[in-house]
Amino acid sequence: MGSRAGPGRSDPPVRLLRAANPSPLTGTGTNTWLVGGSGLAVIDPGPDDPAHLAAILSVPGPGQRIDRIIVTHAHRDHSALAPRLAAATGAPIVAFGGALDGRSPLMTRLAGSLPDGGEGLDLAFTPDQHLADGDTLTGPDWSLTAVHTPGHLGGHLCLALGDTLFSGDHVMGWSTSIVSPPDGDMGAYMASLHRLAARNWQRFLPGHGEPVDDPAGRMAYLIAHRHQREAQILGALTGAPWHIPALTARIYHDIPPPLLRAAERNVFAHLIDLASRNLVVADPTLHPDALFYRA
């Protein structure tokens, strides 16, 4: 799939290619964004799919080339194609870091005792260049500034093109983001949402789904949604202790079976955050199998 999705009248060209990897967790597929005219930046090359690689390589015309490959975060549906695209173009791969970089001290401490987040970490991913919060990449007709937004993954980056934001998996219009410990961190996710909400954005171009034309409204909804989930968890725990599967079934009504595990991981992420704020207690320790009490 290819389409023009220019963020504004005076901005450089922006083109969308959508990978053919639809699923309950990826929606209609991973969005690969190509920014610029003569020297293109590819944002999130996507899964390791030869057809998608061919589609990306078909975009540059005469006098055009791919100069940068930027990965918002090291989940395989966003990053796995990067090495092959780099080999084909000679362009460097740029990202915050590898799949485990950017974890909070809490998640780093918990990681040894938890199962992985189950969201397709690309443990082999290694960028050629590290991009820190506030760093800017420039091309012949574009400038992209990194905004470090940990939460969905510790090393998650958004990329600002003026007042348009390539929002990766942090803010999407079709779905809320999965926050699955120890890869995901609910406290960091909420802090990142509030940080983005403090700026006046005109449009978000996400990693899945369609552009978000009301960023402020969408972020307000996502913040309110997470606060509601937190209140539901605390309300349930006020009456009795719960294990995560039963607590999830109480909170998420009529959830499709393919999304049940993701919902349980989101509940666990909330519980870890609540425990860090001394609002809940885990018995015997913070783990998906623990029994959770209201503090």
C-alpha positions as CSV (number, residue, x, y, z in Angstrom):
1,M,0.0,0.0,0.0
2,G,1.3,3.4,-0.8
3,S,-0.2,6.9,-0.3
4,R,0.8,10.5,0.2
5,A,0.3,11.7,3.7
6,G,2.0,15.1,3.8
7,P,1.8,16.7,7.2
8,G,1.6,20.3,6.0
9,R,1.7,22.6,3.0
10,S,5.4,23.7,3.5
11,D,6.7,20.4,4.8
12,P,8.7,17.9,2.8
13,P,6.9,15.1,1.0
14,V,5.8,12.2,3.3
15,R,4.8,8.9,1.8
16,L,3.3,5.9,3.6
17,L,3.9,2.3,2.8
18,R,2.0,-0.3,4.8
19,A,3.6,-3.7,5.4
20,A,1.4,-6.7,4.8
21,N,1.5,-7.9,8.4
22,P,-2.1,-7.4,9.7
23,S,-3.0,-8.9,13.1
24,P,-4.9,-8.2,16.2
25,L,-1.8,-6.5,17.6
26,T,-0.7,-4.6,14.4
27,G,-4.1,-3.6,13.0
28,T,-3.9,-3.3,9.2
29,G,-0.1,-3.6,9.3
30,T,3.1,-1.7,10.2
31,N,3.4,1.8,8.8
32,T,6.6,2.7,7.1
33,W,7.0,6.4,6.5
34,L,9.4,7.9,3.9
35,V,10.2,11.6,4.4
36,G,11.9,13.9,2.0
37,G,12.6,14.4,-1.7
38,S,16.2,13.9,-2.9
39,G,17.5,12.3,0.3
40,L,14.9,10.2,2.0
41,A,14.5,9.1,5.6
42,V,12.8,5.8,6.1
43,I,11.0,5.6,9.5
44,D,10.3,2.1,10.7
45,P,11.2,-0.2,7.8
46,G,9.0,-2.9,9.3
47,P,9.0,-6.7,9.4
48,D,11.5,-8.8,7.5
49,D,9.4,-9.2,4.4
50,P,11.0,-9.3,0.9
51,A,7.9,-7.8,-0.7
52,H,7.9,-4.8,1.7
53,L,11.7,-4.4,1.1
54,A,11.0,-4.2,-2.7
55,A,8.2,-1.7,-2.1
56,I,10.5,0.6,-0.1
57,L,13.3,0.3,-2.7
58,S,10.9,1.2,-5.5
59,V,10.1,4.6,-4.0
60,P,13.3,6.6,-4.8
61,G,13.2,8.0,-8.4
62,P,15.9,9.6,-10.5
63,G,18.1,11.7,-8.3
64,Q,16.7,10.3,-5.1
65,R,18.2,8.0,-2.6
66,I,17.5,6.6,0.9
67,D,19.9,8.4,3.3
68,R,18.7,7.3,6.8
69,I,16.8,4.4,8.3
70,I,15.2,5.4,11.6
71,V,13.6,2.9,13.9
72,T,11.2,4.1,16.6
73,H,11.7,1.0,18.7
74,A,13.1,-2.5,18.5
75,H,10.1,-4.6,18.0
76,R,10.4,-7.0,15.1
77,D,7.4,-5.6,13.3
78,H,9.2,-2.2,13.1
79,S,12.9,-3.1,13.0
80,A,13.5,-6.5,11.5
81,L,13.8,-5.3,7.9
82,A,16.4,-2.6,8.8
83,P,19.6,-4.7,8.2
84,R,18.5,-5.8,4.7
85,L,17.4,-2.3,3.8
86,A,20.7,-0.9,5.0
87,A,22.6,-3.5,3.0
88,A,20.6,-2.6,-0.1
89,T,21.0,1.2,0.2
90,G,24.2,1.8,2.3
91,A,22.1,4.1,4.6
92,P,22.9,4.0,8.3
93,I,20.4,2.6,10.9
94,V,19.5,5.2,13.6
95,A,17.6,4.5,16.8
96,F,17.7,5.2,20.6
97,G,19.5,1.8,21.1
98,G,18.9,-1.9,21.2
99,A,15.8,-3.7,22.5
100,L,16.9,-3.5,26.1
101,D,18.2,0.0,26.2
102,G,16.2,2.7,28.0
103,R,14.7,0.4,30.7
104,S,13.9,2.1,33.9
105,P,15.7,1.0,37.1
106,L,12.5,-0.7,38.3
107,M,12.1,-2.7,35.1
108,T,15.8,-3.6,35.0
109,R,15.5,-4.9,38.6
110,L,12.4,-6.9,37.8
111,A,13.5,-8.3,34.4
112,G,15.5,-11.2,35.8
113,S,12.4,-12.6,37.6
114,L,9.8,-11.9,34.9
115,P,9.0,-13.6,31.6
116,D,9.7,-11.4,28.7
117,G,7.0,-9.0,27.5
118,G,6.0,-11.3,24.7
119,E,5.7,-8.4,22.2
120,G,8.3,-9.5,19.6
121,L,11.6,-7.9,20.9
122,D,14.2,-7.7,18.2
123,L,17.2,-8.7,20.4
124,A,19.5,-8.8,17.4
125,F,18.8,-5.2,16.5
126,T,21.8,-2.9,16.7
127,P,21.7,0.7,15.3
128,D,24.7,2.3,13.6
129,Q,23.9,5.6,15.3
130,H,22.3,6.3,18.6
131,L,19.7,9.0,18.8
132,A,19.1,10.6,22.2
133,D,16.2,12.8,23.3
134,G,16.5,16.2,21.6
135,D,18.9,15.1,18.9
136,T,18.1,16.3,15.4
137,L,18.7,14.5,12.1
138,T,18.7,16.6,8.9
139,G,18.4,15.9,5.2
140,P,18.3,18.1,2.1
141,D,14.7,19.2,2.8
142,W,13.8,17.7,6.2
143,S,14.7,17.9,9.9
144,L,13.6,15.3,12.5
145,T,14.0,15.8,16.2
146,A,14.0,12.8,18.5
147,V,11.5,12.8,21.5
148,H,12.3,9.9,23.8
149,T,9.0,8.4,24.9
150,P,9.6,5.3,27.0
151,G,6.6,3.3,28.0
152,H,5.7,0.8,25.2
153,L,9.4,0.1,25.2
154,G,12.2,1.7,27.1
155,G,14.0,2.9,24.0
156,H,10.9,4.1,22.1
157,L,11.4,7.3,20.1
158,C,8.9,9.7,18.5
159,L,10.2,12.0,15.8
160,A,9.1,15.6,15.4
161,L,8.8,17.1,11.9
162,G,7.8,20.6,12.9
163,D,4.4,20.3,14.6
164,T,3.8,16.8,13.1
165,L,4.9,13.8,15.1
166,F,5.8,10.4,13.9
167,S,4.4,8.7,17.1
168,G,5.4,5.1,16.6
169,D,3.5,2.8,18.9
170,H,3.2,5.4,21.7
171,V,0.0,7.1,20.3
172,M,-2.2,5.5,17.7
173,G,-5.7,6.2,16.6
174,W,-6.9,2.6,16.1
175,S,-5.9,1.2,19.5
176,T,-4.3,1.9,22.8
177,S,-0.7,0.9,23.2
178,I,0.3,-2.4,24.8
179,V,2.5,-1.9,27.9
180,S,3.9,-5.3,28.8
181,P,6.5,-5.5,31.6
182,P,9.5,-5.7,31.8
183,D,9.7,-4.4,28.2
184,G,6.9,-1.9,28.8
185,D,6.6,0.4,31.8
186,M,3.2,2.0,32.7
187,G,4.7,4.8,34.9
188,A,7.1,5.8,32.1
189,Y,4.3,5.5,29.5
190,M,2.1,7.9,31.4
191,A,4.9,10.4,31.9
192,S,5.7,10.3,28.2
193,L,2.0,10.9,27.4
194,H,1.9,13.9,29.7
195,R,5.1,15.2,28.2
196,L,3.7,15.0,24.6
197,A,0.4,16.6,25.8
198,A,2.3,19.7,26.9
199,R,3.0,20.6,23.3
200,N,0.6,21.8,20.6
201,W,0.9,19.1,17.9
202,Q,-1.1,19.4,14.6
203,R,-0.9,15.7,13.5
204,F,0.4,12.4,14.6
205,L,1.6,9.8,12.0
206,P,1.6,6.5,14.0
207,G,3.3,3.2,13.5
208,H,-0.1,1.5,12.9
209,G,-3.4,2.7,11.6
210,E,-4.4,6.0,10.1
211,P,-3.1,9.5,10.9
212,V,-4.4,11.1,14.1
213,D,-5.8,14.5,13.2
214,D,-6.7,15.6,16.8
215,P,-3.6,14.8,18.8
216,A,-4.7,16.7,21.9
217,G,-8.0,14.9,22.0
218,R,-6.5,11.6,21.4
219,M,-3.9,12.0,24.2
220,A,-6.6,13.3,26.6
221,Y,-8.6,10.2,25.9
222,L,-5.6,7.9,26.4
223,I,-4.7,9.5,29.7
224,A,-8.3,9.3,30.9
225,H,-8.5,5.7,29.8
226,R,-5.5,4.7,31.8
227,H,-6.8,6.5,34.8
228,Q,-10.1,4.7,34.5
229,R,-8.3,1.3,34.3
230,E,-6.3,2.3,37.4
231,A,-9.5,3.2,39.2
232,Q,-11.1,-0.1,38.2
233,I,-8.2,-2.1,39.5
234,L,-8.1,-0.2,42.8
235,G,-11.9,-0.6,43.1
236,A,-11.7,-4.3,42.6
237,L,-8.9,-4.7,45.1
238,T,-10.7,-2.7,47.7
239,G,-13.1,-5.6,48.2
240,A,-10.8,-8.6,48.0
241,P,-7.3,-9.7,46.7
242,W,-7.1,-10.9,43.1
243,H,-4.9,-12.8,40.7
244,I,-4.3,-11.1,37.4
245,P,-6.4,-13.5,35.1
246,A,-9.6,-13.1,37.2
247,L,-8.9,-9.3,37.7
248,T,-8.5,-8.9,33.9
249,A,-11.8,-10.8,33.2
250,R,-13.6,-8.5,35.6
251,I,-12.3,-5.3,34.0
252,Y,-12.1,-6.3,30.3
253,H,-15.6,-7.3,29.2
254,D,-16.1,-9.4,26.0
255,I,-12.4,-9.1,25.0
256,P,-11.5,-11.1,21.9
257,P,-9.4,-14.2,22.9
258,P,-6.4,-13.2,20.8
259,L,-6.1,-10.0,22.9
260,L,-6.6,-11.6,26.3
261,R,-2.9,-12.1,27.1
262,A,-2.1,-8.5,26.1
263,A,-4.9,-7.3,28.4
264,E,-3.4,-9.3,31.3
265,R,0.0,-7.8,30.6
266,N,-1.5,-4.3,30.7
267,V,-3.2,-5.0,34.0
268,F,0.1,-6.3,35.3
269,A,1.8,-3.0,34.1
270,H,-0.8,-1.0,36.1
271,L,-0.2,-3.2,39.2
272,I,3.5,-2.6,39.0
273,D,3.0,1.1,38.8
274,L,0.5,1.1,41.7
275,A,2.9,-1.0,43.8
276,S,5.7,1.5,43.1
277,R,3.4,4.2,44.5
278,N,2.6,2.0,47.6
279,L,-1.1,1.6,46.6
280,V,-1.1,-2.1,46.1
281,V,0.9,-5.1,47.5
282,A,1.9,-8.2,45.7
283,D,2.1,-11.5,47.5
284,P,4.8,-12.9,47.6
285,T,6.5,-10.6,45.1
286,L,5.8,-8.6,41.9
287,H,5.1,-11.3,39.3
288,P,2.2,-12.2,37.0
289,D,1.3,-15.1,39.2
290,A,1.2,-13.1,42.5
291,L,-1.9,-12.3,44.5
292,F,-2.5,-8.6,44.6
293,Y,-4.0,-6.7,47.6
294,R,-5.0,-3.0,48.1
295,A,-2.4,-1.5,50.4
